[in-house]
Amino acid sequence: MPLFMGIDIGSRTTKGVVLKDGEIAASHLVDSGSDYARAAGELRERLLALAKARAEDVAYTVATGQRVSLPFVDETVDDIRCCARGMFRWLPSVRTIIDIGSQSSQVIRVSERGSVTNFVVSEKCAGGSGRFLDVIANVLRVSIEEVSRLSLESQHPVVFSTGCAVFGESEAISRVAEGISKEDIAAGVHEAVAAKVAALVSRVGMEPGCAVSGGGGLNAGLVRKIEEKLGVRLLVPPQPQLVNALGAAIMAAEKARAGGPANPARR
């Protein structure tokens, strides 16, 4: 039985999914580092090992995310469509997707069939993405996971006067010097990111149900703040960081069945 592989090359992590008989046979992620091609190649080898497969067992591979030339990839598909397809597989009732990545965020409206009907992407500033959280975690000298936990324990969140990650870093340093608790600073940055996300949602219009994908979906503190801003309960798929890779694998299977052109260099 042929396998189908989807690879999502992100600025922080590179994720992959292998499908067999329509089900996930293997999934994995690695740090992207500074060499995206190396990370993708390393991920592919790990996925094959987990699936107990050989390279020739993979009938078709689709990549998404960062644009990188890879000899084993048959086709590259934009991350908006991959996100929609992956989310539809896990949560078919979802009509609005909030995808929070390391460098940007995007809100996607999808139809009852999982097709993209509208979308908006955040500006280049990292203030509305996971990068802002990374910056604050570094200021607080805690892990990104710890930022989430601290946020949930806050009593008086700090109000950031800027949505810019660069100026936000300076604000956080000042708050630390003032003796403001890490909990309140963590909650404050989540408030700032949530406000940016809510603004994106307002631009495309929110249709119930609404779900979160990307690494931001792993951050309970951020998810709660977005829920408060939007006034809704957000759905989170089983592995939110793998949504785009799953969508890419689904599209790989569809393109192979439709006779899509294979890359002769990938073997």
C-alpha positions in Angstrom: 0.0 0.0 0.0 1.5 3.4 -1.1 2.4 6.0 1.5 1.9 9.8 1.2 4.0 12.4 2.9 3.4 15.9 3.9 6.1 18.3 5.2 5.6 21.7 6.8 8.8 23.7 6.9 8.4 26.4 9.6 10.8 29.0 10.7 11.2 27.3 14.1 10.2 23.7 13.6 9.7 21.4 10.6 6.8 19.0 10.9 5.9 15.9 8.9 3.1 13.4 8.5 2.9 10.1 6.6 -0.5 8.7 5.6 -1.3 5.0 4.9 -4.8 3.9 4.0 -6.0 7.4 4.9 -4.7 7.2 8.5 -1.6 8.7 10.1 1.2 6.1 10.0 3.9 8.4 11.3 4.4 12.0 12.5 7.3 13.9 13.8 8.9 17.3 14.1 12.5 18.6 14.3 14.0 22.0 14.9 14.4 23.9 11.6 17.6 25.6 12.6 19.3 27.8 10.0 19.3 25.1 7.2 15.7 24.3 6.2 16.8 21.8 3.6 18.8 19.8 6.1 16.0 19.9 8.6 13.5 18.6 6.0 15.9 15.8 5.0 16.4 14.8 8.6 12.7 14.8 9.2 12.0 12.7 6.1 14.5 10.0 7.3 12.9 10.0 10.7 9.4 9.7 9.3 10.4 6.7 7.1 12.0 5.0 10.1 8.8 5.5 12.2 6.6 4.2 9.3 9.0 1.3 8.8 9.1 2.2 5.1 11.6 2.9 2.4 11.8 6.0 0.2 10.3 4.1 -2.7 7.2 3.3 -0.7 6.2 7.0 -0.7 4.1 7.6 -3.8 3.9 11.4 -3.5 5.2 14.1 -1.2 3.8 17.6 -0.8 5.7 20.4 1.0 4.4 23.6 2.5 5.7 26.5 4.5 9.1 28.0 3.7 10.0 27.7 0.1 12.9 25.3 -0.2 14.1 23.3 -3.1 14.0 19.6 -2.0 14.8 16.7 -4.4 12.3 14.3 -2.8 9.3 16.7 -2.9 6.9 16.3 -5.8 4.9 19.5 -5.3 4.7 22.6 -3.1 1.3 23.8 -1.9 0.6 27.1 0.0 0.1 26.7 3.7 -3.4 28.3 3.7 -4.9 25.4 1.7 -2.9 22.8 3.7 -4.1 24.3 7.0 -7.7 24.2 5.8 -7.5 20.6 4.7 -5.7 19.4 7.8 -8.1 21.1 10.2 -11.1 19.7 8.2 -9.8 16.1 8.7 -9.5 16.5 12.5 -12.4 18.9 13.1 -14.9 19.0 10.2 -17.3 21.3 12.0 -14.8 24.1 12.0 -15.5 27.2 9.8 -12.9 29.7 11.2 -9.3 28.7 11.8 -6.8 30.8 13.7 -3.4 29.7 12.7 -0.6 31.0 15.0 2.9 30.4 13.8 6.3 31.5 14.9 6.6 34.4 12.4 3.0 35.2 11.5 -0.6 34.5 12.2 -3.5 34.0 9.8 -7.2 33.6 10.0 -8.9 31.3 7.5 -12.6 30.9 6.7 -13.5 27.5 5.3 -16.6 26.0 3.7 -18.5 22.9 4.8 -16.3 20.9 2.5 -13.1 22.3 3.9 -12.3 24.7 1.1 -10.8 28.1 1.7 -13.4 30.9 1.3 -11.5 33.8 2.8 -8.3 34.5 4.7 -6.1 37.3 6.1 -2.5 37.1 7.2 -0.8 39.3 9.8 1.6 42.0 8.9 5.3 41.3 8.9 5.7 42.6 12.4 6.0 39.7 14.8 3.7 41.3 17.4 0.8 39.0 16.5 2.8 35.7 16.3 4.7 33.2 18.4 7.8 35.3 18.0 6.5 37.9 20.5 6.1 35.1 23.1 9.6 33.8 22.4 11.0 37.3 23.0 9.2 37.7 26.3 10.1 34.2 27.4 13.8 35.2 26.9 13.3 38.4 28.9 11.7 36.4 31.8 14.3 33.6 31.4 11.8 30.8 31.2 10.7 28.4 28.6 7.8 29.1 26.2 5.8 26.4 28.0 6.4 28.1 31.3 5.1 31.4 29.9 1.8 29.6 29.3 1.6 28.3 32.9 2.6 31.6 34.4 0.0 33.5 32.4 -2.8 31.3 33.9 -1.7 32.3 37.4 -1.8 36.0 36.8 -4.1 38.3 38.8 -3.3 41.7 37.2 -2.0 41.4 33.6 0.4 44.1 32.4 -0.9 46.3 29.6 1.6 46.5 26.8 1.4 49.9 25.1 2.7 48.5 21.9 1.9 45.5 19.7 5.5 45.5 18.3 7.8 42.7 19.5 10.8 44.9 19.5 9.3 47.6 21.7 7.4 45.0 23.7 10.8 43.5 24.7 11.9 46.9 26.1 8.6 47.2 27.9 9.0 43.8 29.5 12.5 44.5 30.6 11.2 47.7 32.3 8.4 45.8 34.0 10.9 43.3 35.4 13.0 46.1 36.7 9.9 47.6 38.4 9.3 44.3 40.2 6.2 43.3 38.3 5.6 39.5 38.6 6.5 37.1 35.8 2.9 35.9 35.9 1.4 39.4 35.1 4.0 40.0 32.4 3.3 36.7 30.7 -0.5 37.3 30.8 0.1 40.8 29.4 1.9 39.5 26.3 -0.8 37.0 25.8 -3.3 39.8 25.9 -1.3 41.8 23.3 -1.1 38.8 20.9 -4.8 38.0 21.5 -5.7 41.5 20.6 -3.8 41.2 17.3 -5.5 37.9 16.5 -9.0 39.3 17.3 -8.3 42.2 14.9 -7.5 39.6 12.1 -10.7 37.7 12.9 -12.8 40.8 12.6 -11.4 41.4 9.1 -12.7 38.1 7.8 -15.7 37.7 10.1 -16.0 34.8 12.5 -18.3 31.9 11.8 -18.8 29.2 14.5 -17.0 26.9 15.2 -13.6 28.4 15.6 -10.4 26.5 16.2 -6.7 27.2 16.7 -3.8 25.6 14.8 -0.1 26.0 14.8 2.2 26.1 17.8 0.0 28.7 19.4 -2.6 26.0 19.9 -0.3 24.4 22.5 -0.3 27.5 24.6 -3.2 27.3 27.0 -2.6 30.8 28.4 -2.8 32.3 24.9 -5.9 30.2 23.9 -7.7 31.5 27.0 -6.9 35.1 26.2 -8.1 34.7 22.6 -11.3 33.1 23.9 -11.9 36.1 26.2 -11.3 38.6 23.3 -13.7 36.8 20.9 -16.2 35.6 23.5 -16.2 32.0 22.1 -14.9 28.6 23.2 -12.0 27.6 20.9 -11.5 24.1 19.6 -8.0 22.7 19.6 -7.1 19.7 17.4 -5.2 16.7 18.9 -1.8 18.0 17.6 -2.3 21.6 16.5 1.3 22.0 15.3 0.8 19.2 12.8 -2.3 20.6 11.1 -0.5 21.9 8.0 1.7 18.8 7.6 -1.4 16.6 7.8 -3.1 18.8 5.2 -0.1 18.5 2.9 -0.1 14.7 3.3 -3.8 14.6 2.4 -3.2 16.7 -0.7 -0.3 14.4 -1.6 -2.7 11.5 -1.7 -5.3 13.4 -3.7 -2.7 14.6 -6.2 -1.2 11.1 -6.7 -4.7 9.7 -7.4 -5.3 12.5 -9.9 -2.1 11.6 -11.7 -0.1 14.6 -10.6 3.4 14.9 -12.0 6.0 13.2 -9.8 9.4 14.7 -9.3 11.9 12.3 -11.0 14.7 13.5 -8.8 13.1 12.5 -5.6 14.1 8.8 -5.8 
